[in-house]
Amino acid sequence: MSVRIRLKKFGPKNKPVYRIVVADKRDARDGRFIEEIGTYNPKLKGENFKVKLDRADHWIKVGAQPSNTVRSLLKKARKK
């Protein structure tokens, strides 16, 4: 089973908000997921995301691959 850390979209039309989730690669973007580890709101300025770094590190350690966007968010979170 290939596991990815990626974004799951929710919220009303034209006001996207995303959850950072750990999911099977074969599942749909907004489908099933294993664990929610954060949120991301691209419409906000400044602090627009929250991530549980300990859980993200755990999943990466056991083989999960982050998407490009999530990789960027994790990098920013580690700089704080």
Secondary structure in CASP SS format (residue, H / E / C, confidence):
PFRMAT SS
TARGET T0000
AUTHOR 0000-0000-0000
METHOD secondary structure of the structure
MODEL  1
M C 1.00
S C 1.00
V E 1.00
R E 1.00
I E 1.00
R E 1.00
L E 1.00
K E 1.00
K E 1.00
F E 1.00
G C 1.00
P C 1.00
K C 1.00
N C 1.00
K C 1.00
P C 1.00
V E 1.00
Y E 1.00
R E 1.00
I E 1.00
V E 1.00
V E 1.00
A E 1.00
D E 1.00
K C 1.00
R C 1.00
D C 1.00
A C 1.00
R C 1.00
D C 1.00
G C 1.00
R C 1.00
F C 1.00
I C 1.00
E E 1.00
E E 1.00
I E 1.00
G E 1.00
T E 1.00
Y E 1.00
N C 1.00
P C 1.00
K C 1.00
L C 1.00
K C 1.00
G C 1.00
E C 1.00
N C 1.00
F E 1.00
K E 1.00
V E 1.00
K C 1.00
L H 1.00
D H 1.00
R H 1.00
A H 1.00
D H 1.00
H H 1.00
W H 1.00
I H 1.00
K H 1.00
V C 1.00
G C 1.00
A C 1.00
Q E 1.00
P E 1.00
S C 1.00
N H 1.00
T H 1.00
V H 1.00
R H 1.00
S H 1.00
L H 1.00
L H 1.00
K H 1.00
K H 1.00
A H 1.00
R H 1.00
K H 1.00
K C 1.00
END
